[in-house]
Amino acid sequence: QVQVVESGGGLVQPGGSLSLSCVVSGGIFSDFGMAWYRKAPIKSREWVASVTRGGMTYYANSVKGRFTISRENAKNSVLLQMSSLKPEDTAVYYCNRLPGEPSFDPWGQGTQVTVAS
């Protein structure tokens, strides 16, 4: 069974930066396109960014130019570097497979990102 563990969240001031990490175990990581998602209170979970098996990256308009997704196949991990953070980026961040592909089940516990002064 594939397991996903996210880490790296925390409290940061507006304009600050954070780097999130997601480690996947129990599967052949290089076979998977990966994505980051986030869920803010009273909102539905939303897609943030994707990286394909071949390394192509895609971003939601709300984070384009501020977030960078990357993958390290040797470490079975996918990273999300976040800069110029805004209060509206506050959410629990999760990683999983690409939108439209069967998700790893269960999802990981996520990592909380709070942007506040």
N, C-alpha and C positions, 0 to 999 in steps of 0.2 A: 504494500500500500504506500502510495506517495504521501509524504509529509512535507508541509511548508512551514517555515518559521521566519517571521518578519522581525526586524529589530532596527534600532537607530532613532526612533522617535524621541520627542521631548518638547520642552517649552522653549520657544524662541521669540525674540522681538520682531515686529514687522521690519522687513528689509533684510532679515538675517537669512542664514543658510543651515541646512541639515542634509545629511546623507542617510538614506535608508538602505537596508540590505535584506535580501530574501534568500534563504538557503533551501534548496529542494533535495530531498533524499528519497530513496526507494524507487527511482525510475532513471531512465537514460535522459539526463537533462538536455543534452544537445538535440534530442528529438522534439523538444517542445518550443513553440513560440511562447513568450511570456509577456505578462502585462501587470501593471500596477492599477489598482482601483482604490477608491476612497469612499467613506461613508461619513457624512456629517449628521449631527443630531437632526431629527425630523425630516431628513432628506433620504432619497433612495441612493443605493450604491451607484457610483458613477465611474466610468473608465477614465483613466488619467493618461496612460502612455503604454506603448507596446514595443517590443523588440522581437523580430522574427528569428527563426532558426539561422537565417543567413545574415542577421545583424541589421536589417532595415528597421528604422525607428519611426514611430508615429506618435503624435501628441494631441491631446485635447486642446482646443483653442485657448481655453482658460489658463493653460500652463505653458504654452508654446513660447520658447525663448527664455524661460525661467527654469524649467526642469530638464534634466538629461537622464535618459534611461540607457543602461548598458548591461551587458552580460559577460560573465566570466565562466566559460564552460568547464575549465579546469577546477573551479571551486564550486560548481553546481549552484551558482548564485546569479541573481539579477539585482542591480543597484539602481537607486533613484537619487540623483543629486538634485537638490532643490535650493534655489537661490531667490532673492528678492521676494521672500515669502510675505503673504498677505493674510490678514485675519480670516478671510474666506477660504484659505487653504486648510484651516483647522478641521481635522477629521481623523478617523481611524483609517490607516492605509493598509491595504492588503495586496498580496501578489497571487496570481493564478495564471492559468493558461489564457490564450488570446480570446477576445470576445467571439462568440459563435462556435468555439470548440468546447468539447466536454470538460467541465471544470474538475480540478482536483477536489475530491470530497472526502473529509470535510475541509472547508477553508481553514487557513491558519487563524491564529488569534488576533492578528493585526498588530500594528504599532501606532500609538497615539501621537499625533502631531498637533500641538497647540501654538498658535501664533497670536501673541498678545503682549501689550506693553506693561 
